């Protein structure tokens, strides 16, 4: 930016005696203004749980109070297909996934109107052997000119962001002997970090794997960590001077070295039936939670040279999050706890700050501009309610709610996403875009 302005000033002095100099100068200043505006509006959501994979939007200037009936609906898109995939938003494009009767697809949409721009086949459609909960669950990862996504049957695909043309394709089952903890198929959202794609095939050949994001070639596999895959997605962190990937399975939570997949530390942490929420990392503290009465745990990870240890800090049932996620805002965590309702929990002590099971049912959460966006799951076709809530340890302070229209009749499990002034709600074949920018 500074170099452009310097260039403009220099050229203005050189051509100030020429009639066409003013046009050149004004053109360059216009380009600078456009660049500045573009940078100011860059509040993208390029992957599962956002730019930092912490479920917190970088955006500001959003509504702090909704009008009666909720924020205005900008548009409704249809034709996305079935499933529980979330959305990624980068620039003027939205990326998501969905099933039709023929295949599982990645779809690209226009942020202006929700029009589908292209579709790319991933693999077969459907669910498990009983066809329970059919459709993909992955949120595609956007990295420059490529999109990386995982189908429910283990098809890991990289496609061109502009056209959807396939660049490489693996299957976590047939290519990597992957194994899930239970029967509901793959639900992970791949992580792109540097030149690597990180995902979790699971099984005796190694829990995690790193692929070259450009070619799909295997870089490493965590062979000394053979847990089965859960439904959780991994996060990247820097602990003890070591870049690492942290993942939660049905048996443990662990960190592996980004460079070579070496197991750095592992803490036993049994999960039950379906382990789903993504770990939360703050400094050298790692927090995990899951449902089916497993509860929540905090571990302190320390390094002594190249040796790592994971010390248990607490284990409790304050937060028993089945799915829908937990978000850390300041010193506290917010999420829905089975049997206890919406919960604010102190991150470091594990103590409940407040809990409320009367005002809103089970659902998912995200955070933007200091506010929580809650969305109920609408179990078995019930109403899906969306609430704007202050992220406050003082208690439940609601700033608006509405019932989502165009319900599918199925569980509304995709998390709400806030990006570039819009709130996105996915419900099977439908995507709704609401204007939440403060005018």
C-alpha positions as CSV (number, residue, x, y, z in Angstrom):
1,X,0.0,0.0,0.0
2,X,2.8,2.5,1.0
3,X,4.7,1.6,-2.2
4,X,1.7,2.4,-4.3
5,X,1.2,5.8,-2.7
6,X,4.9,6.6,-3.1
7,X,4.7,5.6,-6.8
8,X,1.6,7.8,-7.2
9,X,3.3,10.8,-5.6
10,X,6.5,10.4,-7.6
11,X,4.7,10.1,-10.9
12,X,2.4,13.0,-10.1
13,X,5.5,15.3,-9.7
14,X,7.0,14.0,-12.9
15,X,3.8,14.6,-15.0
16,X,2.2,17.6,-13.2
17,X,2.9,19.8,-16.3
18,X,1.2,17.3,-18.7
19,X,-2.5,17.2,-19.2
20,X,-2.6,13.4,-19.0
21,X,-0.7,13.3,-15.7
22,X,-3.8,14.1,-13.6
23,X,-5.6,11.1,-15.1
24,X,-2.7,8.8,-14.2
25,X,-2.5,10.2,-10.7
26,X,-6.3,9.8,-10.1
27,X,-6.3,6.3,-11.5
28,X,-3.5,5.2,-9.1
29,X,-5.2,6.8,-6.1
30,X,-8.4,5.0,-7.1
31,X,-6.5,1.7,-7.2
32,X,-5.1,2.4,-3.7
33,X,-8.6,3.2,-2.4
34,X,-9.9,0.0,-3.9
35,X,-7.1,-2.1,-2.4
36,X,-7.7,-0.4,1.0
37,X,-11.4,-1.2,0.9
38,X,-10.7,-4.8,-0.2
39,X,-8.4,-5.3,2.8
40,X,-10.9,-3.8,5.2
41,X,-13.6,-6.2,4.1
42,X,-11.5,-9.3,4.3
43,X,-13.5,-11.2,6.9
44,X,-13.5,-14.6,5.2
45,X,-14.3,-18.0,6.7
46,X,-12.0,-20.3,4.7
47,X,-12.4,-23.6,6.6
48,X,-14.1,-25.4,9.4
49,X,-14.4,-23.1,12.4
50,X,-12.9,-20.1,10.6
51,X,-9.6,-18.6,9.7
52,X,-7.9,-19.6,13.0
53,X,-10.0,-22.8,13.5
54,X,-11.2,-21.4,16.8
55,X,-14.8,-20.7,15.9
56,X,-14.4,-17.0,16.2
57,X,-14.9,-14.6,13.2
58,X,-12.4,-11.8,12.7
59,X,-15.2,-9.5,11.6
60,X,-16.4,-6.3,13.4
61,X,-19.2,-3.8,12.9
62,X,-22.0,-6.3,13.2
63,X,-25.5,-5.8,14.6
64,X,-25.5,-6.0,18.5
65,X,-29.3,-6.2,18.5
66,X,-31.6,-7.9,16.0
67,X,-35.0,-6.4,15.0
68,X,-38.2,-8.4,15.8
69,X,-38.2,-11.4,13.6
70,X,-34.4,-11.4,13.2
71,X,-32.0,-9.8,10.7
72,X,-33.2,-9.3,7.0
73,X,-32.9,-12.3,4.7
74,X,-30.6,-11.4,1.8
75,X,-31.3,-14.5,-0.3
76,X,-32.2,-18.2,-0.2
77,X,-30.3,-20.8,-2.3
78,X,-31.6,-24.3,-3.1
79,X,-30.3,-27.3,-5.0
80,X,-27.3,-27.9,-2.8
81,X,-28.3,-31.5,-2.0
82,X,-28.7,-33.5,1.2
83,X,-26.2,-33.7,4.1
84,X,-24.8,-31.8,7.0
85,X,-21.9,-29.9,5.4
86,X,-21.1,-26.4,6.6
87,X,-20.0,-23.5,4.4
88,X,-16.6,-21.9,3.7
89,X,-16.7,-18.3,2.4
90,X,-13.8,-16.6,0.6
91,X,-14.2,-13.4,-1.3
92,X,-17.3,-13.7,-3.6
93,X,-17.5,-17.5,-3.4
94,X,-19.1,-20.0,-1.0
95,X,-18.1,-23.7,-0.9
96,X,-20.2,-26.5,0.6
97,X,-21.1,-30.1,-0.1
98,X,-24.3,-32.1,-0.8
99,X,-25.7,-35.4,-2.0
100,X,-28.1,-36.1,-4.8
101,X,-29.2,-39.6,-6.0
102,X,-26.1,-40.0,-8.1
103,X,-23.2,-38.7,-6.1
104,X,-21.7,-36.6,-3.3
105,X,-20.7,-33.1,-4.6
106,X,-18.7,-30.1,-3.8
107,X,-20.6,-27.0,-4.9
108,X,-19.4,-23.4,-5.4
109,X,-21.9,-20.6,-5.0
110,X,-22.0,-16.8,-5.7
111,X,-22.1,-14.8,-2.4
112,X,-24.3,-12.2,-4.2
113,X,-27.3,-14.4,-4.8
114,X,-26.5,-18.0,-3.9
115,X,-26.4,-19.2,-7.5
116,X,-24.6,-22.5,-7.9
117,X,-21.5,-21.8,-10.2
118,X,-20.1,-25.3,-10.5
119,X,-20.4,-28.8,-8.9
120,X,-17.6,-31.3,-8.6
121,X,-18.2,-35.0,-8.0
122,X,-16.6,-36.4,-4.8
123,X,-17.8,-40.0,-4.4
124,X,-20.9,-42.0,-3.7
125,X,-23.9,-40.6,-1.9
126,X,-25.8,-42.0,1.1
127,X,-25.1,-43.0,4.7
128,X,-24.1,-46.2,6.6
129,X,-25.4,-49.7,6.0
130,X,-28.8,-48.6,7.4
131,X,-28.5,-45.3,5.5
132,X,-28.7,-43.4,8.7
133,X,-28.0,-39.6,8.4
134,X,-27.0,-39.7,4.7
135,X,-24.8,-37.0,3.1
136,X,-21.5,-35.3,3.7
137,X,-20.5,-33.5,6.9
138,X,-17.2,-31.9,6.0
139,X,-16.7,-28.2,5.6
140,X,-14.4,-27.7,2.6
141,X,-11.0,-26.0,3.1
142,X,-10.1,-23.2,0.8
143,X,-6.4,-22.6,0.1
144,X,-5.6,-20.2,-2.6
145,X,-6.8,-21.7,-5.9
146,X,-7.8,-25.1,-4.6
147,X,-10.5,-26.6,-2.5
148,X,-10.0,-29.7,-0.3
149,X,-12.9,-31.8,1.0
150,X,-13.8,-35.2,2.4
151,X,-16.8,-37.2,1.5
152,X,-18.6,-39.4,4.0
153,X,-17.1,-42.6,2.5
154,X,-13.5,-41.4,2.9
155,X,-13.1,-39.7,-0.5
156,X,-10.5,-37.0,0.0
157,X,-10.4,-34.7,-3.0
158,X,-8.6,-31.6,-4.2
159,X,-10.3,-29.5,-6.9
160,X,-9.7,-26.2,-8.7
161,X,-11.4,-23.3,-6.9
162,X,-12.4,-21.6,-10.1
163,X,-13.8,-24.6,-12.1
164,X,-14.1,-27.6,-9.8
165,X,-11.8,-29.6,-11.9
166,X,-10.2,-32.5,-9.9
167,X,-6.5,-32.2,-9.2
168,X,-6.0,-35.3,-7.0
169,X,-8.1,-37.9,-5.2
170,X,-7.6,-40.4,-2.4
171,X,-9.8,-42.7,-0.4
172,X,-9.0,-43.0,3.3
173,X,-10.3,-46.6,3.4
174,X,-9.0,-48.2,0.3
175,X,-5.7,-46.2,0.0
176,X,-4.8,-45.8,3.7
177,X,-6.5,-48.7,5.4
178,X,-8.5,-46.2,7.6
179,X,-10.8,-47.2,10.4
180,X,-13.6,-45.3,12.1
181,X,-14.5,-45.6,15.8
182,X,-18.1,-46.4,15.0
183,X,-20.6,-46.7,12.2
184,X,-21.5,-43.2,11.0
185,X,-18.7,-42.7,8.4
186,X,-16.2,-39.9,8.0
187,X,-17.1,-36.4,9.3
188,X,-13.8,-34.7,9.6
189,X,-13.0,-31.4,7.9
190,X,-9.4,-31.5,6.6
191,X,-6.8,-29.0,7.8
192,X,-4.5,-27.2,5.4
193,X,-1.3,-26.0,7.0
194,X,1.6,-24.7,5.0
195,X,2.3,-27.2,2.2
196,X,0.3,-30.0,4.0
197,X,-3.2,-31.4,4.1
198,X,-3.8,-33.0,7.5
199,X,-6.6,-35.6,8.0
200,X,-7.4,-38.6,10.1
201,X,-7.8,-42.0,8.4
202,X,-7.4,-43.8,11.8
203,X,-6.4,-47.5,12.2
204,X,-3.4,-49.6,12.9
205,X,-1.4,-47.9,10.1
206,X,-1.5,-44.6,11.9
207,X,-4.1,-42.2,13.1
208,X,-3.1,-39.1,11.2
209,X,-1.7,-38.5,7.7
210,X,-0.1,-35.6,6.0
211,X,-0.3,-35.1,2.2
212,X,1.3,-32.7,-0.1
213,X,-1.5,-30.2,-0.8
214,X,-0.5,-29.7,-4.5
215,X,0.1,-33.3,-5.5
216,X,-1.7,-35.5,-2.9
217,X,1.5,-37.4,-2.3
218,X,2.0,-38.8,1.3
219,X,4.5,-36.8,3.4
220,X,4.1,-38.8,6.6
221,X,1.8,-41.0,8.7
222,X,1.7,-41.1,12.5
223,X,2.5,-44.8,12.7
224,X,3.3,-44.7,16.4
225,X,-0.2,-43.5,17.2
226,X,-2.7,-46.2,15.9
227,X,-6.1,-45.0,17.4
228,X,-9.2,-45.3,15.3
229,X,-10.6,-42.1,13.8
230,X,-13.4,-40.2,15.6
231,X,-15.7,-37.6,14.0
232,X,-13.5,-34.7,15.3
233,X,-11.3,-32.4,13.2
234,X,-7.7,-31.5,14.1
235,X,-6.1,-28.2,15.0
236,X,-2.6,-26.8,14.5
237,X,-0.7,-25.3,17.4
238,X,2.8,-24.2,18.6
239,X,3.6,-25.7,22.0
240,X,7.1,-25.9,23.4
241,X,8.6,-24.4,20.3
242,X,7.2,-27.3,18.2
243,X,4.6,-27.0,15.5
244,X,2.1,-29.8,16.0
245,X,-1.3,-31.1,15.1
246,X,-3.7,-32.0,17.9
247,X,-6.5,-34.5,17.5
248,X,-9.1,-36.2,19.6
249,X,-10.1,-39.9,19.1
250,X,-12.2,-42.3,21.0
251,X,-9.2,-43.4,23.1
252,X,-7.0,-40.3,23.6
253,X,-6.0,-36.8,22.7
254,X,-2.5,-36.4,21.2
255,X,-0.1,-34.0,19.4
256,X,2.1,-35.1,16.5
257,X,5.0,-33.2,15.0
258,X,4.1,-31.2,11.9
259,X,7.5,-31.9,10.3
260,X,7.4,-35.7,10.4
261,X,4.3,-37.0,12.1
262,X,6.2,-38.2,15.2
263,X,4.0,-38.6,18.3
264,X,5.0,-35.9,20.7
265,X,2.6,-36.6,23.5
266,X,-0.6,-38.6,24.1
267,X,-3.0,-38.5,27.0
268,X,-5.5,-41.3,27.5
269,X,-9.0,-39.9,27.3
270,X,-11.8,-42.4,26.7
271,X,-14.7,-41.3,24.6
272,X,-18.0,-43.1,23.9
273,X,-20.1,-44.0,20.8
274,X,-19.3,-40.8,18.8
275,X,-16.5,-38.3,19.7
276,X,-17.2,-35.1,17.7
277,X,-16.1,-31.7,19.0
278,X,-12.8,-30.1,17.8
279,X,-10.1,-29.6,20.5
280,X,-9.5,-26.1,21.8
281,X,-5.9,-25.0,22.4
282,X,-4.8,-21.9,24.3
283,X,-1.1,-21.5,24.9
284,X,0.0,-24.9,26.3
285,X,-3.5,-25.9,27.5
286,X,-5.6,-28.4,25.5
287,X,-9.3,-28.7,26.1
288,X,-11.6,-31.5,24.8
289,X,-15.2,-32.5,25.4
290,X,-17.6,-35.1,24.0
291,X,-21.0,-36.5,24.6
292,X,-22.5,-39.8,25.9
293,X,-21.5,-38.7,29.5
294,X,-17.8,-38.5,28.6
295,X,-17.6,-34.9,29.8
296,X,-14.7,-32.5,29.4
297,X,-10.9,-32.5,30.2
298,X,-8.1,-30.0,30.3
299,X,-4.5,-31.0,29.8
300,X,-1.3,-28.9,30.4
301,X,1.3,-29.8,27.7
302,X,4.9,-29.1,28.6
303,X,8.2,-29.6,26.8
304,X,11.6,-30.5,28.2
305,X,13.8,-30.3,25.2
306,X,12.3,-32.7,22.8
307,X,10.3,-34.6,25.4
308,X,6.7,-33.7,25.9
309,X,4.3,-34.4,28.8
310,X,0.5,-34.0,29.1
311,X,-0.6,-33.4,32.6
312,X,-4.3,-33.6,33.5
313,X,-5.7,-30.4,35.0
314,X,-9.3,-31.4,35.4
315,X,-11.9,-33.8,34.3
316,X,-15.6,-33.0,34.8
317,X,-19.2,-33.3,33.6
318,X,-19.8,-29.5,33.5
319,X,-19.5,-29.6,29.7
320,X,-20.8,-32.7,28.0
321,X,-21.0,-31.5,24.4
322,X,-22.4,-34.1,22.0
323,X,-21.9,-31.9,18.9
324,X,-22.6,-28.3,18.1
325,X,-19.2,-27.3,19.5
326,X,-17.7,-25.1,22.2
327,X,-16.2,-21.7,21.7
328,X,-13.6,-19.9,23.9
329,X,-14.2,-16.2,24.4
330,X,-11.9,-14.5,26.9
331,X,-11.5,-16.7,30.0
332,X,-14.6,-18.7,29.4
333,X,-16.1,-21.5,27.2
334,X,-19.6,-21.4,25.8
335,X,-21.6,-24.4,24.5
336,X,-24.5,-26.8,25.1
337,X,-24.0,-29.4,27.8
338,X,-26.1,-32.5,27.7
339,X,-28.6,-32.5,30.6
340,X,-27.4,-29.1,31.8
341,X,-28.3,-26.7,28.9
342,X,-26.3,-23.8,27.6
343,X,-23.2,-23.4,29.7
344,X,-20.5,-20.8,30.4
345,X,-17.5,-22.7,31.8
346,X,-14.3,-21.2,33.2
347,X,-11.6,-22.5,30.9
348,X,-8.7,-22.9,33.4
349,X,-10.7,-24.2,36.4
350,X,-13.5,-26.1,34.7
351,X,-16.1,-24.7,37.0
352,X,-19.5,-23.7,35.8
353,X,-20.0,-19.9,35.6
354,X,-23.6,-20.2,34.6
355,X,-25.9,-22.9,33.0
356,X,-29.4,-22.5,31.5
357,X,-31.6,-25.2,30.0
358,X,-34.9,-23.3,29.9
359,X,-34.3,-20.6,27.3
360,X,-33.0,-22.6,24.3
361,X,-32.6,-26.2,23.3
362,X,-29.6,-28.2,22.2
363,X,-27.6,-26.7,19.3
364,X,-24.5,-25.2,17.8
365,X,-22.6,-22.0,18.4
366,X,-20.2,-19.6,16.8
367,X,-18.8,-16.2,17.8
368,X,-18.4,-12.9,15.9
369,X,-17.8,-9.3,17.1
370,X,-18.1,-10.3,20.8
371,X,-21.5,-12.0,20.2
372,X,-22.6,-15.6,20.2
373,X,-24.8,-17.0,17.5
374,X,-26.7,-20.0,18.7
375,X,-28.7,-22.4,16.5
376,X,-30.9,-25.2,17.8
377,X,-30.8,-28.5,16.0
378,X,-34.5,-28.7,15.4
379,X,-34.6,-32.4,16.4
380,X,-36.9,-34.5,14.1
381,X,-38.2,-31.6,12.1
382,X,-39.0,-29.3,15.1
383,X,-38.5,-25.5,14.8
384,X,-34.9,-24.4,14.4
385,X,-34.4,-21.2,16.5
386,X,-31.5,-18.8,16.1
387,X,-30.4,-16.6,19.0
388,X,-28.0,-13.6,19.3
389,X,-26.5,-13.7,22.8
390,X,-23.8,-11.6,24.5
391,X,-20.7,-13.6,25.2
392,X,-20.8,-12.7,28.9
393,X,-20.0,-14.5,32.2
394,X,-22.7,-12.4,33.8
395,X,-25.5,-14.7,32.5
396,X,-27.9,-15.1,29.6
397,X,-28.3,-11.7,27.9
398,X,-30.3,-12.2,24.7
399,X,-30.3,-9.7,21.9
400,X,-32.7,-11.2,19.4
401,X,-34.1,-14.5,18.1
402,X,-36.0,-15.9,15.1
403,X,-37.2,-19.3,13.9
404,X,-35.5,-20.4,10.7
405,X,-37.9,-20.7,7.7
406,X,-37.7,-23.4,5.1
407,X,-37.0,-26.2,7.5
408,X,-36.0,-29.5,5.9
409,X,-37.6,-31.8,8.5
410,X,-34.2,-33.1,9.4
411,X,-31.7,-32.1,12.1
412,X,-30.1,-28.7,11.4
413,X,-26.6,-29.8,12.5
414,X,-24.4,-27.5,10.4
415,X,-23.0,-24.7,12.5
416,X,-23.9,-21.1,11.8
417,X,-21.2,-19.2,10.0
418,X,-20.6,-15.4,10.0
419,X,-18.5,-14.0,7.2
420,X,-18.3,-10.7,5.3
421,X,-21.4,-9.2,7.0
422,X,-23.6,-12.3,6.5
423,X,-25.0,-15.0,8.7
424,X,-25.2,-18.3,6.8
425,X,-27.6,-21.2,7.8
426,X,-27.4,-24.5,6.0
427,X,-30.3,-26.9,6.2
428,X,-29.9,-29.9,3.8
429,X,-30.8,-28.6,0.3
430,X,-31.2,-25.0,1.4
431,X,-28.8,-22.2,2.3
432,X,-30.0,-19.0,3.9
433,X,-28.0,-15.7,3.9
434,X,-28.9,-13.0,6.4
435,X,-27.5,-9.4,6.5
436,X,-26.1,-8.8,10.0
437,X,-23.9,-5.8,9.1
438,X,-24.4,-2.7,11.2
439,X,-25.6,0.1,8.8
